[in-house]
């Protein structure tokens, strides 16, 4: 890891503070970088035009007793990595060959999107108990590094 990795991870941490997720400990940020330039950012939160959990005053997953890492479809939030990739698509920005910096290790769903978007390197800070995502990254030849 170099000084640029540190800078970009700090930016991902900052972006995570924009979360609209009401669940404790679920502030997640991501940025996509190429040639030392930030292409897009993303944080976990409700899709555009949908009331956020904070606005609603509750977390649906907490209300239903859904443990972390299960039933991702039962949540108002779009993941930070997904939002960063969607923003690139919306703006017509290619992320081919880019690096994604994320506060947390991507889940399997995000991993599939990362692979298909052409991102070639992922740097994350906090581990997430999803071994399958790491298998997918490995098979796809994507470099994945935990930031320390």
Residue, then its C-alpha position, 0 to 999 in steps of 0.5 A: x500500500x502506498x500514500x495514494x491508497x491511504x488517501x483514497x481509503x480516507x476518502x471512502x471513509x469520508x463518503x461513508x459518512x453520507x449514508x442514509x442507513x439507519x442500521x448501527x455500524x452500516x455506514x459504508x463508502x466506496x470510490x472508484x479511481x483510475x490513474x489517481x483520479x476519482x471517477x465516482x463515489x458511492x455510499x449505502x442508501x435508498x435509491x433516488x426518490x425512495x424515502x431513506x430508513x432514517x426518514x422512515x425512522x426505522x431499519x426494516x432489517x432490524x424490524x424483521x430480525x434479519x441478520x447481516x449478510x442474509x436476504x439482501x433483497x429485504x433492504x431499502x439501501x443500495x450498497x456503496x459499491x453498487x451506487x458507485x458503479x451506477x453513478x459511472x454508468x449514469x455519467x457514461x464513465x468507463x471504470x474498465x481497469x479501475x480500482x475500487x476503494x471500499x470501507x468494507x469487503x464487498x458482498x457476493x452481489x457487489x462482487x459480481x457487479x465489480x467483475x462485470x464492470x471491468x474493475x481490476x483491483x479492490x481495496x477494502x478496510x473491514x472484512x465481511x464474512x463472505x468467502x464466496x465473494x473472495x472465491x469469485x474475485x480470485x477466479x476472475x483474476x481481480x486483485x483484492x487487498x485489505x488496507x491496513 
